[in-house]
Every structure is written in C-alpha cells, then in structure tokens.
Amino acid sequence: MNSCPPLALTRQQKNFFDTFGYLVLPGLLKDSAAAFTAAFERLYAKDDKEIIDWRHEAHYMKSRRVLLQFIEREPALTALLEHPVIDGIFRSLLGEDYLYRASEGNIFTGDTYWHSDLYGAHFKYRHIKILLYLEPLDEDSGAFRAIPGSHLFGDKFANLLERYVWKHEENYGLEKDEVPCVTIPTQPGDALVFDYRLKHATSHTRQNRRMFSICASERFADEDLPVLAKLVNDYLPASGGQVFQPDFVAQVSDRIRPHIEQSLQAFALLQAEGKAGKPLA
C-alpha cells in the first residue's frame, strides 16, 4: 500500500480541466512504466481467451483487442487505485467519495474517428478516464487528439459538434485531421485524463498502440441507484456477468472498498430483480 498522501491538483489544473475537458500530467508514473508494460504483456498472454476483438465504426472497423477489468486481474495493477497520482486525480476532479467504475486494456490496430465516450455514463454526473499509454506517441504516430471544450454538453458549441463532427467531410468540407483540435503527445509514464464527453480521435497509427484506462465517476445520489444499476447491467454481457473480478472484490483493501461499494449495491439490486448472475463474493 502506498502511504504517500494523494496528489492534489492545483486550482489552475482543475480550472483547465473544467474549461477544456482534459489534462496531462507528464512523467508522474515514469518509474512504473516498465512494470506497466510487463504486466500488460503478461495479462494479454495469460487471459487471451477473454480478449474481445471489438470492431466498431468509431475505429474504422479495425480490430481493437480489449481486455476488460484489466487492473483487477493483478495486485500490482490493483494497487494503482491507491497510488497518490491516480487516487489524487480522482479525488480532485470527482470528490473524496468517487466511484471506481471500470478499467480495460486495449491494443489498437488503427485510428479512431471523432467521438465521445458515451457508453456507461449518466451525464448528470462527471465521468472521467485516465489513459496510460505504453509507447511514445505524437501527431505522426497515433497521439490523442481533442477538441477543447467539446465536453460541455448543453453548450451551443458542444451541441453543434455533436450534430456535425461525425460527418465532418459532408458538414464542414474538412478531412478528419483538418478539424480544429489539439494533439497531445505522450510518453510512457504520463497520465492523460479526460471527461467522457470530450470529442477525441487518433490519426496516423503506424503500429499497434497499447494503452490501459482506469475509469471513475462522481458518486450517484441514492435515488439514482437504479440508473447506476442499468449502467452496470449494460456492462455485464461483455464482462461475463461480473461487475468486477471476484478475486478483486474478495481481496480489495479497506481504502479501495468505499469506492466500489455503490456499484456492488447496484449489482445486488439487479440480483434482487432477477437481472444479474451469481454473487461476486
């Protein structure tokens, strides 16, 4: 367990995230980058039968090899939920009682179209992802591209993007790379965090891009537990009927448990209604 206090984002960093919808923290996990890569390769070899070959129009129907519940599969990765950087980002942007929602490993074989990550989110609450890339990436090799401010759903600018950017050639007369945006180069050990609603894409992928993400949200109000239960239920078919890995639930530390309890309550609600599988623990 890491005994260091959580990282506290500065007021300027939080203002930047609120305004633009993303934030990069360079090099804060650099010392662990080699260990992340080794764990990634180990899990993709060990749990290869659970890898989903997911093809979607947002990825030009190219193979995206996804391993769900990624950090829950190995104690060294589960410990990231207590890491001062990861825990600190979530606390700073989501509150002390944030919910750990999910994690996944990814191997991308191609580029990504302009989109928001709407799956699994209820936008009454803030949902964020922390991305940890395992290769150096820049504008010529598949780096993350973002349209700043596009996460502010309900804003006129964000609404226009939602309407037009998916068919940018038809609506703007622009190729994907010509849509105004920022490209965010990253190195292994950087933490890139973004709001689910942010419009983002990648271009010029030259080789497989390896990345894993850790996802969290604000805690749901008690009256919205059925909403969370529906989101959990939508996730279960892809995850083998489990909201979290059973060993993770059974062995999770006292520091992490409060951040998963509400999702377990939502799962229990599904079970009571006959909509979920066997208990996790």
Summary of the structure (lengths in Angstrom):
residues: 281
radius of gyration: 18.3
end to end distance: 22.5
largest distance: 54.0
contacts: 863
relative contact order: 0.19
helix: 39%
strand: 21%
